[in-house]
Amino acid sequence: MKFPKKFLRPLLAGALLAAAVPWHGCAFWGAAETVTPYLSSTYERDTSVRASRFKMVDNFASRDFKNQIGGGWTSRASERSSVLLDYAEEEAAMNYGFALAVKYRLVADGQAAVSTDLNGLDISRGEALTFWLSYSAQQNAKIRLRLLSDKSLPKEIDLSGRLNEASKNWQEVYVPFREMAGVNFNRVEKLEILIESENGDEGAFFVDHIGFFGPEQVFFESLKDNLRGFPKEMAVDRRELLALDDRALLHRISRDTWAYFENMIDRRHRLPLDRVKLSWRMEIGDYTSPTDIGLYYVACIAAAEMRYISKPEAAKRISRSLDTVRKLPKWKGFLYNYYSTTNLHPTSFFVSSVDNGWFAACLMVAKAYFPETLGPRVDGILKEMDFGELYDFGIGKFNLGYDDAAKKYTSSHYGLLVSEARIASVVAIAKGDVEPEHWYLLQRTPPRSERWQNQLPQGRVKTMRDINFFGGYYRYGKKKIVPSWGGSLFEFLMPTLLIDEFRLAPEGLGLNGRKAAEIHRDYALLKKRYPVWGISPCMVDRGARGNFLELGIREIAVKGYADKAIVSPHASFLALELITESVLTNIRRLLTFYDIYGPYGFYDAVYLRGPKVTRQYLALDQAMIFIAVTNYLKNGMIRQLFHRLPESGKINSLLGEEKFFKN
């Protein structure tokens, strides 16, 4: 197999290391010649870039009375007094941008206040509050400041005494944390500027560049305090990994991947963090989703089976996390799409059908594993989650979700069977919230009359459970396949982490999943001549933060996500039980060609044309790797748990009914 020149650089750069990397019986799939292994240098932090020592609250550039923490600016005044907020450009500090202008009129003994929400900001590693202030020497009002948290009323700081002899010039105000007794800097809720006058006064002052100062990466360090742990070393010797035999290598990957769920957990609230970035500008994504939470519970169970923790310890971790979940704001028993792990506030008021489907399915696995310890508690949560609330009974499909802020359902629906969203259908049918016939109201492909789709499907109208539906399929070369929306591998295979489609639907979804895995392998290695394969949504580094990209193979998609020569390790791990040797070969290639392995296992993605590795970990992708490896090493034990439940009987019979490619 020959590779195009654009991919040869990473292969040729380490030719001298070829002899040092044994393959231990794992032959390259379909390779006619050996590819030169490459091991780049170990992980390096770019120390030439100074990390931020400043957590900005507001520089007033947006001019929408919203700060950079997500809170709003408000004002209030006592009777017959007034205060007005505006933006000033000419008066801005440092002669650029905008400043906040506070204009007030106070009667005798009048009071006014200006405040902004900090939404439970964790700045515990900070050293001082700093901002710029300008006001007139003639004003008589006293101006004081305070930070509010969840503890007792804190000390107020007299700003007048902080300045040099009053003038209209801008002056920096620096207030060390040690002078603000009573503030819980793990959870700062509000910043207030208080104005009062004994004899009455009228005037204005200006505020600019409000923020918290501290050590390098002050915000990151503040969030890190809340975690169970954090890696001290980023470098991993991949030659040591490659020297292991296949089963030992999978055990090592499993143990390293589990470390994410041991450490990236908020130790106060016991919720998993959605992501962490371990590059020169390290970041902690202090938010979580229903899917993140549910998969964390399954990861705890998998860790008990792998003997990384005891079974009682797994039960304790799940139970303590459920204590937090019980307190979270919800909509009719359903979780919102994202919550802050710092203050537990919803950061999105969207109720996602698929995310709640995954949360519920994971709870069912926990119930099966801990029937006495967690069973009654899980039953109570599941009873509150009536998936009929998210179901459009008129067309027999699930809404994408409900927008609780706008008080309306989405206009779009989950219409395809081959989607990670089918987990919601499985749960709803198992619980009895919708009838099993819903399964056949999901499209295998759109009808041939829908000519916008990527292929005109073949197939015929079938009848199952008195439902007539089009049993359509696409073709990729000689292979028949029922497509997904985007063509990403996780759409085909993610539900198989919990649902035994391989055994129960050998001529339906199970067969289709195997075909998808083979096509993904062939497409990357044979058609595109990529060194590795596994195309699925993942995180890529772009600019200071990065973006989550939806990626796929258009030829097996109804609509199709883009292929941008980006590979994510989690995608091939999902196929571990289907095309084992191909996956093991791919794992070794990833380790050989790219510096893609860190303290918690495989980083999230590699851009092949760089090559450039995204040194981020996502809870979702880590869970897919860890659970997939556990199923492989433990004979599908996670799936066995789901099908152990009495309510799964409806699903067991349903999965085996349809034969996708039979006339």
KOLZAMI-783968 format. One record per residue (C-alpha): residue number from 1; residue in one letter; chain; x negated, y negated, z negated. Coordinates in steps of 0.05 Angstrom, whole numbers, padded with zeros to 5 digits. Each point is the difference from the previous one (the first is absolute). Example, Ala and Ser with C-alpha at 12.3 -4.5 7.8 and 13.67 -1.06 7.14 Angstrom:
2
seq type mol u v w
1 A A -00246 00090 -00156
2 S A -00027 -00069 00013
This chain:
663
seq type mol u v w
1 M A 00000 00000 00000
2 K A -00028 -00068 00020
3 F A 00017 -00065 -00034
4 P A 00005 -00068 00035
5 K A -00057 -00049 -00012
6 K A 00042 -00044 -00046
7 F A 00001 00056 -00052
8 L A -00072 00024 00008
9 R A -00033 -00051 -00045
10 P A 00021 00032 -00066
11 L A -00017 00069 00027
12 L A -00070 -00016 00025
13 A A -00023 -00046 -00056
14 G A -00013 00058 -00048
15 A A -00028 00053 00046
16 L A -00058 00015 -00047
17 L A 00049 00022 -00054
18 A A 00032 00054 00043
19 A A -00040 00056 -00029
20 A A 00017 -00021 -00071
21 V A 00075 00009 00007
22 P A 00022 00073 00000
23 W A 00071 00016 00024
24 H A 00011 00062 -00043
25 G A 00042 00040 00048
26 C A 00045 -00057 00022
27 A A -00005 -00002 00075
28 F A 00021 -00061 00040
29 W A 00068 00011 00031
30 G A -00006 00004 00075
31 A A -00071 -00028 00001
32 A A -00044 00025 00056
33 E A -00061 -00035 -00028
34 T A -00024 -00025 -00067
35 V A 00012 -00073 -00018
36 T A -00060 -00033 -00035
37 P A 00019 -00013 -00073
38 Y A -00007 -00069 -00028
39 L A -00006 -00024 -00071
40 S A -00001 -00075 -00009
41 S A -00029 -00035 -00059
42 T A 00034 00006 -00067
43 Y A 00053 -00049 -00022
44 E A -00027 -00071 -00008
45 R A 00032 -00061 -00030
46 D A -00011 -00063 00039
47 T A -00033 -00041 -00055
48 S A -00012 -00057 00048
49 V A 00073 -00019 -00008
50 R A 00016 -00029 -00067
51 A A 00064 00027 -00029
52 S A 00052 -00049 -00023
53 R A -00005 -00028 -00071
54 F A 00065 -00038 00009
55 K A 00072 00024 00000
56 M A 00039 -00054 00035
57 V A 00070 -00016 -00027
58 D A 00015 -00057 00048
59 N A -00036 -00049 00045
60 F A 00068 -00025 00026
61 A A -00018 00013 00073
62 S A 00066 00035 00014
63 R A 00044 -00059 -00022
64 D A 00059 00046 -00014
65 F A -00001 -00004 -00077
66 K A -00026 00072 -00002
67 N A -00066 00015 -00033
68 Q A -00050 00053 00023
69 I A 00023 00049 -00053
70 G A 00070 00002 00029
71 G A 00033 -00045 -00052
72 G A 00037 -00065 00012
73 W A -00009 -00070 -00027
74 T A 00057 -00030 -00040
75 S A 00012 -00061 -00043
76 R A 00047 -00022 -00055
77 A A 00012 -00062 -00041
78 S A 00038 -00021 -00062
79 E A 00064 -00042 00004
80 R A -00009 -00066 00038
81 S A -00072 00017 00017
82 S A -00021 00027 00068
83 V A -00058 00035 00034
84 L A -00011 00009 00075
85 L A -00049 00047 00035
86 D A -00030 -00017 00068
87 Y A -00062 00012 00041
88 A A -00052 -00053 00011
89 E A -00053 00002 00055
90 E A -00038 -00065 -00010
91 E A -00008 00013 -00074
92 A A -00025 00072 00008
93 A A -00063 00019 -00038
94 M A -00064 00004 00040
95 N A 00034 -00041 00055
96 Y A 00031 00059 00036
97 G A 00064 00040 -00002
98 F A 00057 -00018 -00047
99 A A 00011 -00010 -00074
100 L A 00062 00007 -00043
101 A A 00029 -00068 -00016
102 V A 00039 -00004 -00066
103 K A 00042 -00063 -00006
104 Y A 00036 -00011 -00065
105 R A 00044 -00050 -00037
106 L A 00009 00010 -00075
107 V A 00046 -00036 -00048
108 A A -00022 -00008 -00073
109 D A -00015 00068 -00030
110 G A 00012 00029 00069
111 Q A -00031 00064 00024
112 A A -00012 00034 00066
113 A A -00036 00062 00024
114 V A -00029 00029 00063
115 S A -00011 00075 00003
116 T A -00019 00056 00047
117 D A 00011 00075 -00008
118 L A -00062 00043 -00003
119 N A 00040 00065 00002
120 G A -00038 00036 -00055
121 L A -00068 -00014 00030
122 D A -00056 00042 -00029
123 I A -00061 -00044 -00007
124 S A -00028 00033 -00063
125 R A -00072 -00004 00025
126 G A 00004 -00074 00014
127 E A -00037 -00053 -00040
128 A A 00038 -00065 00011
129 L A 00058 -00035 00034
130 T A -00025 -00055 00046
131 F A 00035 -00052 00043
132 W A -00007 -00072 00024
133 L A 00042 -00057 -00028
134 S A 00009 -00073 00017
135 Y A 00044 -00051 -00036
136 S A 00004 -00074 -00014
137 A A -00035 -00033 -00060
138 Q A 00062 -00041 -00015
139 Q A 00049 00057 -00014
140 N A 00022 00012 -00071
141 A A 00027 00070 00006
142 K A -00035 00059 -00032
143 I A -00016 00056 00048
144 R A -00011 00069 -00029
145 L A -00008 00069 00029
146 R A 00015 00071 -00023
147 L A 00000 00070 00027
148 L A 00058 00046 -00019
149 S A -00005 00075 -00007
150 D A 00039 00056 -00034
151 K A -00029 -00018 -00069
152 S A 00013 -00056 -00048
153 L A 00003 -00073 00022
154 P A -00072 -00020 00018
155 K A -00038 -00062 -00018
156 E A 00011 -00061 00043
157 I A -00060 -00036 00031
158 D A -00001 -00076 00000
159 L A -00023 -00018 00070
160 S A -00010 -00073 -00017
161 G A -00056 00019 -00047
162 R A -00033 00043 00054
163 L A -00016 -00058 00046
164 N A -00051 -00054 00000
165 E A 00025 -00071 -00008
166 A A 00063 00000 00040
167 S A -00005 -00019 00072
168 K A 00034 00016 00065
169 N A -00059 00042 00022
170 W A 00007 00076 00003
171 Q A -00031 00037 -00058
172 E A -00007 00074 -00011
173 V A 00033 00029 -00062
174 Y A -00033 00063 -00028
175 V A 00036 00036 -00057
176 P A -00035 00062 -00028
177 F A 00043 00059 -00019
178 R A -00026 -00003 -00071
179 E A 00037 -00066 -00009
180 M A 00067 00030 00021
181 A A 00018 00041 -00060
182 G A 00063 00042 00006
183 V A -00004 00014 00074
184 N A 00001 00073 00023
185 F A -00045 -00006 00061
186 N A 00019 00070 00021
187 R A 00068 -00028 00018
188 V A 00005 -00075 00011
189 E A 00071 -00019 00019
190 K A 00002 -00075 00009
191 L A -00042 -00063 00003
192 E A 00033 -00063 -00027
193 I A -00019 -00074 00001
194 L A 00038 -00039 -00053
195 I A 00013 -00075 00003
196 E A 00028 -00041 -00058
197 S A 00002 -00071 -00025
198 E A 00022 -00034 -00064
199 N A 00014 -00068 00031
200 G A 00018 00022 00070
201 D A -00044 -00002 00062
202 E A 00001 00004 00075
203 G A -00057 00024 00043
204 A A -00031 00055 00041
205 F A -00059 00048 -00002
206 F A -00029 00050 00049
207 V A -00023 00072 -00008
208 D A -00043 00041 00047
209 H A -00040 00065 00005
210 I A 00029 00037 -00060
211 G A -00034 00066 -00014
212 F A -00035 00046 -00048
213 F A -00075 00004 -00004
214 G A -00041 00060 -00022
215 P A -00053 00051 00019
216 E A -00010 00026 00071
217 Q A 00064 00030 00027
218 V A 00038 -00026 -00060
219 F A 00069 00024 00023
220 F A -00026 00069 00020
221 E A -00036 00007 -00067
222 S A 00064 -00020 -00037
223 L A 00041 00053 00035
224 K A -00054 00052 -00009
225 D A 00008 -00006 -00076
226 N A 00069 00032 00007
227 L A -00025 00063 00035
228 R A -00017 00067 -00031
229 G A -00068 -00004 00034
230 F A -00039 -00027 00059
231 P A -00058 00029 00039
232 K A -00069 -00024 -00021
233 E A -00034 00028 00062
234 M A 00025 -00006 00071
235 A A -00052 00044 00035
236 V A 00013 00073 00013
237 D A -00051 00048 00029
238 R A 00039 00031 00058
239 R A -00056 00049 00014
240 E A 00017 00033 -00066
241 L A 00072 00006 00023
242 L A -00018 00028 00067
243 A A -00044 00054 -00033
244 L A 00062 00030 -00033
245 D A 00039 00057 00031
246 D A 00071 -00016 00023
247 R A 00038 00019 -00063
248 A A -00050 -00033 -00046
249 L A 00003 -00063 00043
250 L A 00076 -00002 -00006
251 H A -00005 00008 -00075
252 R A -00050 -00058 -00003
253 I A 00044 -00044 00043
254 S A 00060 00018 -00043
255 R A -00035 -00018 -00065
256 D A -00027 -00066 00027
257 T A 00068 -00019 00029
258 W A 00035 00015 -00066
259 A A -00047 -00051 -00032
260 Y A 00041 -00055 00033
261 F A 00061 00022 -00039
262 E A -00040 00007 -00064
263 N A -00028 -00070 00005
264 M A 00043 -00045 00044
265 I A 00057 00002 -00050
266 D A 00022 -00060 -00041
267 R A -00015 00025 -00070
268 R A 00055 -00043 -00032
269 H A 00057 00018 00047
270 R A -00024 00067 00028
271 L A 00015 -00018 00071
272 P A -00047 00015 00059
273 L A -00031 -00058 00038
274 D A 00017 -00003 00073
275 R A -00071 -00012 00025
276 V A -00071 -00020 -00018
277 K A -00054 -00030 00044
278 L A -00072 00017 -00015
279 S A -00038 -00045 00049
280 W A -00040 -00063 -00014
281 R A 00064 -00037 -00020
282 M A 00032 00052 -00044
283 E A 00075 -00003 -00010
284 I A 00052 00036 -00042
285 G A 00070 00005 00028
286 D A 00038 -00007 -00066
287 Y A 00067 00022 00028
288 T A 00035 00066 00011
289 S A 00058 00031 00039
290 P A 00050 00056 -00013
291 T A -00041 00045 00046
292 D A -00064 -00016 -00037
293 I A 00033 00016 -00067
294 G A 00031 00065 00023
295 L A -00063 00026 00033
296 Y A -00039 -00016 -00063
297 Y A 00046 00048 -00038
298 V A -00013 00054 00051
299 A A -00074 -00015 -00003
300 C A 00002 00011 -00075
301 I A 00032 00068 00011
302 A A -00051 00018 00053
303 A A -00056 -00021 -00047
304 A A 00028 00047 -00053
305 E A 00002 00057 00050
306 M A -00072 -00016 00020
307 R A -00018 -00002 -00074
308 Y A -00025 -00071 00000
309 I A 00048 -00015 -00056
310 S A 00043 00045 -00044
311 K A 00074 00011 00014
312 P A 00021 -00036 -00064
313 E A -00044 -00059 00020
314 A A 00034 -00003 00068
315 A A 00068 00000 -00034
316 K A -00022 -00056 -00047
317 R A -00026 -00043 00057
318 I A 00065 00007 00040
319 S A 00043 -00012 -00061
320 R A -00036 -00063 -00020
321 S A 00005 -00027 00070
322 L A 00075 00016 00000
323 D A 00005 -00043 -00063
324 T A -00022 -00059 00043
325 V A 00044 00020 00059
326 R A 00060 00000 -00046
327 K A -00012 -00074 -00015
328 L A -00010 -00023 00071
329 P A 00054 -00043 00033
330 K A 00039 00042 00050
331 W A 00059 -00001 00048
332 K A 00053 00052 -00016
333 G A -00054 00046 -00028
334 F A -00047 -00009 00059
335 L A -00069 -00030 -00006
336 Y A -00018 -00062 00039
337 N A -00055 00007 00051
338 Y A -00057 -00032 -00040
339 Y A -00015 -00018 -00072
340 S A -00058 -00036 -00031
341 T A -00039 00048 -00045
342 T A -00022 -00060 -00041
343 N A 00068 -00029 -00020
344 L A 00049 00052 00028
345 H A 00037 -00053 00039
346 P A 00027 00021 00068
347 T A -00041 -00031 00055
348 S A 00051 00022 00052
349 F A 00075 00006 -00010
350 F A 00008 00048 00059
351 V A 00027 00069 -00017
352 S A -00032 00050 00048
353 S A 00037 00064 00016
354 V A -00063 00038 00019
355 D A -00041 -00024 -00060
356 N A 00055 00019 -00049
357 G A 00007 00066 00037
358 W A -00073 00015 -00014
359 F A 00006 -00022 -00072
360 A A 00061 00045 -00010
361 A A -00033 00060 00035
362 C A -00062 -00007 -00044
363 L A 00044 -00002 -00062
364 M A 00032 00065 00022
365 V A -00069 00032 00004
366 A A -00015 -00025 -00070
367 K A 00066 00029 -00024
368 A A -00018 00068 00029
369 Y A -00069 -00001 -00033
370 F A 00024 -00026 -00068
371 P A 00073 00025 -00004
372 E A 00004 -00007 -00075
373 T A -00046 -00059 -00012
374 L A 00023 -00045 00056
375 G A 00060 00034 00030
376 P A 00057 -00036 -00038
377 R A -00035 -00067 00008
378 V A -00010 00009 00075
379 D A 00072 00022 00008
380 G A 00023 -00065 -00032
381 I A -00041 -00042 00048
382 L A 00022 00040 00061
383 K A 00073 -00005 -00020
384 E A -00006 -00076 00001
385 M A -00030 00003 00070
386 D A 00061 00014 00044
387 F A -00029 -00001 00070
388 G A 00070 -00010 00027
389 E A -00010 -00073 -00019
390 L A -00054 -00005 00054
391 Y A 00037 00043 00051
392 D A 00042 -00026 00058
393 F A 00057 00050 00001
394 G A 00027 -00031 00064
395 I A -00059 00027 00041
396 G A -00028 00052 -00046
397 K A -00069 -00031 -00010
398 F A -00038 -00036 -00054
399 N A -00009 -00074 00002
400 L A -00073 -00021 -00003
401 G A 00020 -00030 -00066
402 Y A 00035 -00055 -00038
403 D A -00024 -00071 -00008
404 D A 00021 -00018 -00070
405 A A -00024 -00072 00009
406 A A 00045 -00011 00061
407 K A 00053 00048 -00027
408 K A 00006 00040 00064
409 Y A -00020 00066 00032
410 T A -00048 00003 00057
411 S A 00029 00002 00070
412 S A -00048 00056 00020
413 H A 00003 00073 -00020
414 Y A -00046 00060 -00005
415 G A 00023 00035 00063
416 L A -00053 00053 00016
417 L A -00009 00067 -00034
418 V A -00076 00001 00010
419 S A -00019 -00054 -00049
420 E A -00029 -00005 -00070
421 A A 00069 -00028 -00016
422 R A 00032 00069 00006
423 I A -00019 00011 -00073
424 A A 00058 -00046 -00018
425 S A 00047 00045 00040
426 V A -00028 00062 -00035
427 V A 00010 -00031 -00069
428 A A 00070 -00027 00015
429 I A 00024 00067 00028
430 A A -00031 00039 -00058
431 K A 00034 -00047 -00051
432 G A 00066 00004 00036
433 D A 00001 -00075 00014
434 V A 00011 00012 00075
435 E A 00024 00061 00038
436 P A -00049 00048 00034
437 E A 00031 -00018 00067
438 H A -00039 -00066 -00005
439 W A -00062 00040 00022
440 Y A 00029 00009 00069
441 L A 00020 -00073 00007
442 L A -00074 -00018 00000
443 Q A -00028 -00003 00071
444 R A -00052 00047 00025
445 T A -00010 -00050 00056
446 P A 00044 -00056 00025
447 P A 00045 00023 00057
448 R A -00026 -00002 00071
449 S A 00043 -00061 00013
450 E A -00046 -00040 -00047
451 R A -00053 -00016 00053
452 W A -00041 -00046 -00045
453 Q A -00032 00060 -00034
454 N A -00070 00023 00020
455 Q A 00025 00063 00035
456 L A 00065 00024 00028
457 P A 00012 00060 -00045
458 Q A 00017 00070 00021
459 G A 00048 00044 -00038
460 R A 00074 00014 -00006
461 V A 00059 -00014 -00044
462 K A 00004 00049 -00059
463 T A 00052 00014 -00053
464 M A -00017 00012 -00072
465 R A 00050 -00002 -00058
466 D A 00052 -00026 00049
467 I A -00045 -00060 00017
468 N A -00018 -00010 00073
469 F A -00068 -00031 00009
470 F A -00053 -00007 00053
471 G A -00058 00048 -00012
472 G A -00050 -00041 00038
473 Y A -00076 00005 00002
474 Y A -00059 -00032 00036
475 R A -00060 00031 00033
476 Y A -00074 -00011 -00012
477 G A -00034 00039 00054
478 K A 00029 00070 -00005
479 K A 00023 -00009 -00071
480 K A 00072 -00015 -00018
481 I A 00008 -00045 -00061
482 V A 00055 -00037 -00036
483 P A -00029 -00071 -00007
484 S A -00005 -00048 -00058
485 W A 00012 -00075 00006
486 G A -00073 -00021 -00002
487 G A -00039 00063 00016
488 S A -00041 -00001 -00065
489 L A -00016 00066 -00032
490 F A 00028 -00018 -00068
491 E A 00070 -00008 00030
492 F A -00003 00073 00022
493 L A -00034 00030 -00061
494 M A 00007 -00042 -00063
495 P A 00065 00034 -00022
496 T A -00036 00067 00003
497 L A -00037 -00020 -00064
498 L A 00064 00016 -00037
499 I A 00045 00037 00049
500 D A -00018 00069 00027
501 E A 00016 -00012 00073
502 F A -00056 00046 00022
503 R A 00034 00061 -00031
504 L A 00073 -00019 00003
505 A A 00001 -00033 00069
506 P A -00050 00042 00040
507 E A 00036 -00016 00066
508 G A 00022 -00070 -00020
509 L A -00037 -00053 -00041
510 G A -00055 00048 -00020
511 L A -00017 00016 00072
512 N A 00006 -00073 00020
513 G A -00049 -00020 -00054
514 R A -00051 00049 00025
515 K A 00007 -00026 00071
516 A A -00008 -00072 -00024
517 A A -00064 00019 -00037
518 E A -00028 00034 00062
519 I A 00018 -00058 00045
520 H A -00033 -00050 -00047
521 R A -00063 00041 00000
522 D A 00000 00009 00076
523 Y A 00018 -00072 00015
524 A A -00058 -00028 -00040
525 L A -00054 00051 00017
526 L A 00018 00018 00072
527 K A 00038 -00058 00029
528 K A -00032 -00060 -00036
529 R A -00067 00034 -00015
530 Y A 00000 -00025 -00071
531 P A -00050 00035 -00047
532 V A 00055 00011 -00052
533 W A 00075 00001 -00003
534 G A 00059 -00020 -00044
535 I A 00042 -00059 00022
536 S A 00049 -00026 -00051
537 P A 00018 -00066 -00035
538 C A -00057 -00024 -00044
539 M A -00035 -00061 -00028
540 V A -00053 -00036 00041
541 D A -00046 -00056 -00020
542 R A 00017 -00065 00034
543 G A -00024 -00065 -00029
544 A A -00003 -00007 -00075
545 R A 00055 00050 -00016
546 G A 00021 00048 00054
547 N A 00062 00025 00033
548 F A 00042 00063 -00001
549 L A 00007 00023 00072
550 E A 00051 00047 00030
551 L A -00038 00046 00047
552 G A 00021 00059 00042
553 I A 00000 00037 00066
554 R A 00050 -00030 00049
555 E A 00008 00064 00040
556 I A 00036 00036 -00057
557 A A 00039 -00061 -00024
558 V A 00068 -00027 00017
559 K A -00027 -00071 -00004
560 G A -00072 00008 -00020
561 Y A -00052 -00032 -00044
562 A A -00067 -00022 00029
563 D A -00063 00041 00002
564 K A -00057 -00047 -00018
565 A A -00056 00052 -00008
566 I A 00012 00000 -00075
567 V A 00001 00066 -00038
568 S A 00026 00012 -00071
569 P A -00023 00063 -00037
570 H A 00067 00012 -00032
571 A A 00031 00017 00067
572 S A -00041 00062 00013
573 F A 00006 00024 -00072
574 L A 00075 00004 00011
575 A A -00014 00053 00053
576 L A -00046 00041 -00045
577 E A 00046 00060 -00005
578 L A 00019 -00002 00074
579 I A -00066 -00005 00037
580 T A -00049 00014 -00056
581 E A -00065 00008 00038
582 S A 00013 -00062 00041
583 V A 00013 -00041 -00063
584 L A -00062 00027 -00036
585 T A -00042 -00017 00061
586 N A 00030 -00070 00002
587 I A -00015 -00011 -00074
588 R A -00073 00018 00011
589 R A -00005 -00044 00061
590 L A 00028 -00059 -00039
591 L A -00051 00012 -00055
592 T A -00056 00007 00050
593 F A 00013 -00058 00047
594 Y A 00026 -00054 -00047
595 D A -00013 -00028 -00069
596 I A 00072 00014 -00018
597 Y A -00005 00035 -00068
598 G A 00002 -00037 -00066
599 P A 00012 00012 -00074
600 Y A 00073 00019 00012
601 G A -00011 00042 00062
602 F A 00012 -00022 00071
603 Y A 00009 -00074 00012
604 D A 00063 -00018 00037
605 A A -00022 -00008 00073
606 V A -00056 -00009 00050
607 Y A 00001 -00043 00062
608 L A -00038 00044 00049
609 R A -00023 -00055 00046
610 G A -00041 -00034 -00054
611 P A -00006 00044 -00035
612 K A 00031 -00036 -00059
613 V A 00027 00035 -00061
614 T A 00057 -00030 -00040
615 R A -00024 00008 -00071
616 Q A 00068 00000 -00030
617 Y A 00042 00052 -00036
618 L A 00076 00003 00007
619 A A 00040 00039 -00051
620 L A 00044 00027 00055
621 D A -00057 00027 00042
622 Q A -00038 00026 -00060
623 A A 00062 00038 -00022
624 M A 00009 00031 00069
625 I A -00072 00026 -00001
626 F A 00003 00025 -00071
627 I A 00067 00035 00005
628 A A -00016 00030 00069
629 V A -00065 00030 -00027
630 T A 00036 00026 -00062
631 N A 00052 00034 00043
632 Y A -00055 00032 00042
633 L A -00041 00025 -00060
634 K A 00061 00020 -00041
635 N A 00042 00034 00053
636 G A 00051 -00055 00009
637 M A 00016 -00006 -00074
638 I A 00028 -00071 00004
639 R A 00049 00021 00054
640 Q A 00018 00062 -00041
641 L A 00020 -00045 -00057
642 F A 00050 -00040 00042
643 H A 00032 00063 00028
644 R A 00004 00031 -00070
645 L A 00057 -00048 -00017
646 P A 00071 00027 00008
647 E A 00021 -00062 00039
648 S A -00053 00014 00053
649 G A 00041 00059 00025
650 K A 00039 -00047 00046
651 I A -00065 -00021 00032
652 N A -00029 00070 00006
653 S A 00058 00024 00043
654 L A 00004 -00064 00040
655 L A -00073 -00001 00021
656 G A 00001 00068 00032
657 E A 00063 -00010 00042
658 E A -00028 -00038 00059
659 K A -00049 00024 00052
660 F A -00027 -00061 00034
661 F A -00023 00029 00066
662 K A 00048 00058 00011
663 N A 00056 -00002 00049
